[in-house]
Amino acid sequence: MTLIALVRHGETDWNRAGRVQGHSDIPLNDTGRAQAAAAGEALRGGDYTHLFASPLVRAKETAEIIGRTIGLGDPHLRDGLRERNYGAAEGLLVADFWQRFPGGRDVPDAETVDDLRERAFATLEEIADIAGDDPVVAVAHGGLIGQVLRHITDGELPRPDERIGNGSQQIIELTSAGARVIGYHGSPR
């Protein structure tokens, strides 16, 4: 059994503006750095032994701040923790995205939700193999974390009026028999 604290990266200027980021490599802003520090404080004392992160700068910097706070140093980067590639929708305002691409589907050059979910779970299983029974932190992105939670809970989390907040921590347990959510902290939309 492996406990994984899935942490969403801190805020970026594109988050604040309501833009689709995907693979666009947007850095944290000052609010995001403060959220990363707060996430580190919230994780302090959790006996975490490994720190993983998406290589996108917003997740990597969040993980570096957390690593300094909880004494784990720099993160091990995993491409499988990257956000969904939104293709032609990257940079759009979120409201425009939903208007142009109802249901978030049929976006030119975008990764499918099924492919994102498959990639996410393959990476989480790789992380669990490395960690064994030790708890770990993995810093990723809202879209990826949301798909992981939806899959584990058969669509119950996140709730329709919630989102995965910047800097929030979702705790999951992976075993050979499957996965379950141990701790959930959704934010109002």
Residue frames as qw, qx, qy, qz and C-alpha x, y, z in Angstrom:
[[0.000, 0.889, 0.459, 0.000, 0.00, 0.00, 0.00],
 [0.421, 0.057, 0.019, 0.905, 1.31, 3.43, -0.95],
 [0.006, 0.853, 0.404, -0.332, -0.15, 6.73, 0.23],
 [0.425, 0.252, 0.284, 0.822, 0.28, 9.48, -2.34],
 [0.008, 0.735, 0.300, -0.608, -0.37, 13.14, -1.56],
 [0.426, 0.492, 0.481, 0.587, -1.39, 14.57, -4.93],
 [0.157, -0.658, -0.186, 0.712, -0.72, 18.30, -4.79],
 [0.463, 0.781, 0.326, 0.263, -1.90, 20.75, -7.42],
 [0.503, 0.165, -0.034, 0.848, 0.71, 23.36, -8.33],
 [0.096, -0.573, -0.334, 0.742, 0.36, 26.91, -7.03],
 [0.387, 0.827, 0.343, -0.222, -1.34, 29.70, -8.93],
 [0.469, 0.039, 0.381, 0.796, -0.01, 31.17, -12.18],
 [0.170, 0.334, -0.027, -0.927, -1.05, 34.36, -13.95],
 [0.357, -0.031, -0.709, -0.608, -2.95, 32.19, -16.44],
 [0.247, -0.397, -0.860, 0.203, -4.87, 30.54, -13.57],
 [0.022, -0.460, -0.367, 0.808, -5.77, 33.98, -12.28],
 [0.265, 0.296, -0.310, -0.864, -6.90, 35.08, -15.77],
 [0.746, 0.228, 0.484, -0.396, -8.89, 31.86, -16.28],
 [0.503, 0.599, -0.506, -0.364, -6.82, 30.54, -19.21],
 [0.998, 0.021, 0.056, -0.019, -6.33, 26.92, -20.29],
 [0.205, -0.792, 0.555, 0.151, -2.66, 26.09, -19.63],
 [0.967, 0.249, -0.042, -0.035, -2.16, 22.46, -20.58],
 [0.861, -0.017, 0.028, 0.508, 1.46, 21.94, -21.65],
 [0.209, 0.837, -0.064, 0.502, 2.12, 25.69, -21.88],
 [0.684, -0.146, -0.446, 0.558, 4.97, 26.27, -19.44],
 [0.151, -0.802, -0.072, -0.573, 3.68, 29.13, -17.29],
 [0.375, 0.161, -0.658, 0.633, 5.56, 29.97, -14.04],
 [0.351, -0.630, -0.630, 0.286, 4.09, 30.48, -10.59],
 [0.005, 0.760, 0.004, 0.650, 3.16, 33.98, -9.48],
 [0.004, 0.395, -0.611, 0.686, 3.70, 35.25, -5.92],
 [0.742, -0.198, 0.195, -0.610, 0.34, 33.87, -4.78],
 [0.922, 0.165, -0.334, -0.106, 1.34, 30.48, -6.21],
 [0.449, 0.382, -0.646, 0.484, 4.61, 30.51, -4.30],
 [0.345, -0.317, 0.497, -0.731, 2.72, 31.27, -1.08],
 [0.889, -0.030, -0.022, -0.456, 0.28, 28.42, -1.84],
 [0.784, 0.286, -0.531, 0.149, 3.22, 26.06, -2.39],
 [0.122, 0.378, -0.651, 0.647, 4.71, 27.09, 0.96],
 [0.620, -0.204, 0.314, -0.690, 1.34, 26.54, 2.66],
 [0.926, 0.109, -0.277, -0.233, 1.06, 23.10, 1.04],
 [0.541, 0.359, -0.652, 0.391, 4.52, 22.25, 2.37],
 [0.214, -0.317, 0.568, -0.729, 3.47, 23.28, 5.87],
 [0.814, -0.068, 0.072, -0.573, 0.29, 21.19, 5.58],
 [0.901, 0.209, -0.380, -0.031, 2.38, 18.16, 4.57],
 [0.107, 0.582, -0.666, 0.455, 4.99, 18.64, 7.31],
 [0.458, -0.270, 0.703, -0.473, 5.09, 15.66, 9.67],
 [0.869, 0.225, 0.003, -0.441, 3.63, 13.25, 7.11],
 [0.657, -0.355, 0.644, 0.166, 6.79, 11.10, 7.02],
 [0.744, 0.653, 0.008, -0.141, 7.01, 11.47, 3.23],
 [0.716, -0.368, 0.447, 0.389, 10.06, 9.77, 1.75],
 [0.447, 0.153, 0.568, 0.674, 9.91, 10.70, -1.93],
 [0.218, 0.699, 0.163, -0.661, 8.92, 13.80, -3.90],
 [0.439, 0.251, 0.686, 0.523, 7.80, 13.62, -7.54],
 [0.206, 0.670, 0.166, -0.694, 6.60, 16.34, -9.90],
 [0.633, 0.700, 0.305, 0.129, 5.56, 17.16, -13.41],
 [0.600, -0.065, 0.140, 0.785, 8.46, 18.81, -15.25],
 [0.103, 0.780, 0.317, 0.530, 6.31, 21.84, -16.16],
 [0.283, 0.349, -0.371, 0.813, 7.81, 24.82, -14.33],
 [0.481, -0.495, 0.049, -0.722, 4.69, 25.60, -12.24],
 [0.928, -0.303, -0.168, -0.138, 4.65, 22.07, -10.77],
 [0.759, 0.186, -0.351, 0.516, 8.42, 21.76, -10.51],
 [0.082, 0.474, -0.310, 0.820, 8.73, 25.04, -8.57],
 [0.700, -0.475, -0.007, -0.533, 5.82, 24.08, -6.31],
 [0.955, -0.138, -0.244, 0.100, 7.56, 20.77, -5.57],
 [0.542, 0.345, -0.366, 0.673, 10.90, 22.48, -4.91],
 [0.261, -0.533, 0.235, -0.770, 9.24, 24.76, -2.33],
 [0.879, -0.344, -0.056, -0.325, 7.50, 21.77, -0.71],
 [0.878, 0.129, -0.344, 0.307, 10.75, 19.78, -0.76],
 [0.253, 0.445, -0.412, 0.753, 12.60, 22.52, 1.11],
 [0.520, -0.480, 0.147, -0.691, 9.78, 22.76, 3.66],
 [0.924, -0.263, 0.091, -0.261, 9.56, 19.03, 4.44],
 [0.401, -0.649, 0.635, 0.122, 13.23, 18.20, 3.93],
 [0.857, 0.209, 0.466, 0.063, 13.05, 16.14, 0.74],
 [0.315, -0.387, 0.490, 0.715, 15.13, 18.32, -1.56],
 [0.327, 0.343, -0.416, -0.776, 14.51, 18.49, -5.28],
 [0.813, 0.181, 0.357, -0.423, 11.74, 16.44, -6.88],
 [0.384, -0.049, 0.835, 0.391, 12.10, 13.47, -9.21],
 [0.413, 0.392, -0.140, -0.810, 10.48, 14.67, -12.46],
 [0.411, 0.200, 0.886, 0.081, 7.96, 12.46, -14.26],
 [0.145, 0.032, -0.478, -0.866, 6.54, 13.35, -17.68],
 [0.263, -0.377, -0.862, -0.212, 3.50, 11.25, -16.84],
 [0.182, -0.590, -0.569, 0.543, 2.45, 13.86, -14.25],
 [0.060, -0.021, 0.255, 0.965, 2.15, 16.62, -16.89],
 [0.452, 0.400, 0.346, -0.718, -1.17, 18.33, -17.41],
 [0.647, 0.491, 0.581, 0.057, -3.40, 17.26, -20.27],
 [0.223, -0.127, 0.435, 0.863, -2.22, 18.56, -23.62],
 [0.355, 0.632, 0.497, -0.476, -5.12, 20.78, -24.71],
 [0.516, 0.328, 0.570, 0.549, -3.79, 21.27, -28.24],
 [0.146, 0.502, 0.338, 0.782, -5.51, 24.13, -30.06],
 [0.403, -0.801, -0.389, -0.210, -7.31, 25.18, -26.86],
 [0.633, -0.344, -0.250, 0.647, -4.18, 26.17, -24.92],
 [0.210, -0.021, 0.003, 0.978, -4.23, 29.84, -24.02],
 [0.270, -0.515, -0.516, -0.629, -7.99, 30.20, -24.47],
 [0.372, -0.290, 0.419, -0.776, -10.10, 31.61, -21.67],
 [0.163, 0.066, 0.966, -0.189, -11.80, 28.69, -19.92],
 [0.478, 0.500, 0.433, -0.578, -15.26, 30.10, -20.77],
 [0.476, 0.598, -0.387, -0.516, -14.31, 30.28, -24.46],
 [0.035, 0.270, -0.959, -0.085, -12.93, 26.73, -24.29],
 [0.317, 0.259, 0.857, -0.312, -16.26, 25.32, -23.06],
 [0.500, 0.620, 0.150, -0.585, -18.19, 27.35, -25.63],
 [0.402, 0.597, -0.565, -0.404, -15.99, 26.24, -28.56],
 [0.405, 0.205, -0.891, -0.029, -15.52, 22.65, -27.37],
 [0.716, -0.368, 0.069, -0.589, -18.66, 21.46, -25.53],
 [0.968, -0.242, 0.019, -0.061, -17.78, 18.71, -23.08],
 [0.315, -0.756, 0.535, 0.206, -14.07, 19.41, -23.65],
 [0.752, 0.064, 0.623, 0.204, -14.01, 16.95, -26.54],
 [0.632, 0.611, 0.364, 0.306, -12.98, 17.12, -30.19],
 [0.132, -0.927, 0.188, 0.298, -10.23, 19.67, -29.54],
 [0.757, 0.603, -0.220, 0.122, -7.74, 19.65, -32.44],
 [0.518, 0.501, -0.554, 0.417, -4.37, 18.15, -31.45],
 [0.455, -0.565, 0.413, -0.551, -5.47, 17.61, -27.82],
 [0.131, 0.139, -0.963, 0.190, -4.83, 14.56, -25.68],
 [0.583, -0.408, -0.527, -0.465, -8.00, 12.62, -24.92],
 [0.545, -0.572, 0.332, -0.515, -9.28, 12.34, -21.36],
 [0.994, -0.094, 0.011, -0.063, -8.92, 8.56, -21.60],
 [0.733, 0.416, -0.287, 0.455, -5.26, 8.90, -22.63],
 [0.080, -0.671, 0.372, -0.636, -4.65, 11.37, -19.77],
 [0.786, -0.432, 0.222, -0.382, -6.20, 9.01, -17.23],
 [0.981, 0.101, -0.098, 0.136, -4.22, 6.02, -18.54],
 [0.499, 0.556, -0.337, 0.573, -0.96, 8.01, -18.45],
 [0.330, -0.657, 0.323, -0.596, -1.70, 9.30, -14.94],
 [0.897, -0.333, 0.169, -0.236, -2.37, 5.86, -13.48],
 [0.891, 0.275, -0.197, 0.302, 0.64, 4.30, -15.17],
 [0.264, 0.614, -0.376, 0.642, 2.81, 7.00, -13.60],
 [0.555, -0.565, 0.295, -0.534, 1.20, 6.68, -10.16],
 [0.993, -0.113, 0.003, -0.038, 1.75, 2.90, -10.28],
 [0.693, 0.439, -0.299, 0.488, 5.42, 3.50, -11.20],
 [0.101, -0.648, 0.366, -0.660, 5.72, 5.90, -8.25],
 [0.817, -0.407, 0.173, -0.370, 4.08, 3.34, -5.93],
 [0.955, 0.135, -0.182, 0.192, 6.54, 0.67, -7.12],
 [0.414, 0.538, -0.378, 0.629, 9.45, 2.97, -6.23],
 [0.295, -0.561, 0.330, -0.700, 8.01, 4.01, -2.86],
 [0.382, -0.091, -0.904, 0.168, 6.69, 0.68, -1.64],
 [0.377, -0.655, -0.647, 0.102, 4.94, 1.24, 1.68],
 [0.320, -0.306, -0.184, 0.878, 6.41, 4.72, 2.16],
 [0.228, 0.848, 0.430, -0.210, 4.16, 7.78, 1.72],
 [0.463, 0.050, 0.333, 0.820, 5.08, 10.12, -1.13],
 [0.201, 0.728, 0.187, -0.628, 4.20, 13.55, -2.53],
 [0.450, 0.259, 0.616, 0.592, 3.44, 14.01, -6.23],
 [0.116, 0.606, 0.119, -0.778, 2.93, 17.54, -7.57],
 [0.320, 0.302, 0.759, 0.480, 0.80, 17.66, -10.68],
 [0.125, -0.047, -0.248, -0.959, -2.04, 19.61, -12.29],
 [0.495, 0.122, 0.408, -0.757, -5.76, 20.15, -11.78],
 [0.736, 0.281, -0.317, -0.528, -6.91, 18.31, -14.89],
 [0.509, 0.248, -0.821, 0.071, -4.80, 15.25, -14.16],
 [0.056, -0.052, 0.791, -0.608, -5.71, 15.12, -10.46],
 [0.597, 0.151, 0.177, -0.768, -9.40, 15.61, -11.29],
 [0.739, 0.243, -0.511, -0.367, -9.33, 12.66, -13.71],
 [0.315, 0.179, -0.878, 0.312, -7.61, 10.47, -11.13],
 [0.262, 0.048, 0.630, -0.730, -10.25, 11.31, -8.52],
 [0.682, 0.209, -0.103, -0.694, -13.13, 10.86, -10.99],
 [0.638, 0.226, -0.718, -0.164, -11.86, 7.42, -11.91],
 [0.178, 0.100, -0.859, 0.470, -11.31, 6.27, -8.31],
 [0.255, 0.211, 0.593, -0.734, -14.72, 7.54, -7.13],
 [0.247, 0.439, 0.822, 0.264, -16.77, 6.63, -10.22],
 [0.099, 0.550, 0.364, 0.745, -17.34, 10.32, -10.94],
 [0.414, -0.779, -0.465, 0.076, -18.38, 11.43, -7.45],
 [0.372, -0.793, 0.070, 0.478, -15.30, 13.65, -6.90],
 [0.035, -0.126, -0.333, 0.934, -14.70, 16.41, -7.55],
 [0.238, 0.618, 0.684, -0.306, -18.31, 17.45, -7.08],
 [0.394, 0.652, 0.455, 0.461, -19.89, 19.53, -9.89],
 [0.100, -0.974, -0.100, -0.179, -19.64, 22.74, -7.84],
 [0.602, -0.694, 0.292, 0.268, -15.98, 22.12, -6.94],
 [0.648, 0.682, -0.315, 0.127, -12.56, 22.24, -8.55],
 [0.841, -0.193, -0.173, 0.474, -9.08, 21.11, -7.56],
 [0.107, -0.994, 0.005, 0.029, -7.70, 24.27, -5.94],
 [0.509, 0.654, -0.406, 0.386, -4.16, 25.53, -6.46],
 [0.016, 0.510, -0.675, 0.533, -1.93, 24.18, -3.70],
 [0.806, -0.261, 0.180, -0.500, -4.56, 21.70, -2.50],
 [0.001, -0.356, 0.933, -0.043, -3.62, 18.19, -1.39],
 [0.871, -0.014, -0.118, -0.476, -5.66, 15.10, -2.26],
 [0.271, -0.448, 0.844, -0.115, -4.55, 11.91, -0.51],
 [0.869, 0.165, -0.262, -0.385, -5.00, 8.59, -2.31],
 [0.579, -0.396, 0.711, -0.046, -4.02, 5.05, -1.44],
 [0.673, 0.432, -0.499, -0.335, -2.77, 2.65, -4.11],
 [0.627, -0.293, 0.712, -0.118, -2.73, -1.09, -3.52],
 [0.082, -0.125, 0.891, 0.428, -2.50, -4.10, -5.80],
 [0.181, 0.494, 0.846, -0.090, -6.30, -4.30, -5.52],
 [0.155, 0.782, 0.447, 0.406, -6.93, -0.72, -6.68],
 [0.226, 0.205, -0.202, 0.931, -7.10, 2.82, -5.37],
 [0.259, -0.767, -0.587, -0.009, -9.19, 4.83, -2.95],
 [0.068, 0.696, -0.082, 0.710, -9.40, 8.43, -1.80],
 [0.537, -0.316, -0.601, 0.501, -8.25, 8.95, 1.80],
 [0.152, -0.615, -0.272, 0.724, -8.43, 12.75, 1.95],
 [0.310, 0.560, 0.521, 0.564, -10.21, 15.19, -0.34],
 [0.151, -0.602, -0.237, 0.747, -10.18, 18.99, -0.32],
 [0.327, 0.572, 0.545, 0.519, -12.22, 20.44, -3.18],
 [0.102, -0.284, -0.128, 0.945, -12.55, 24.19, -3.65],
 [0.406, 0.685, 0.490, -0.354, -15.73, 26.03, -4.66],
 [0.503, 0.404, 0.461, 0.609, -15.91, 27.03, -8.33]]
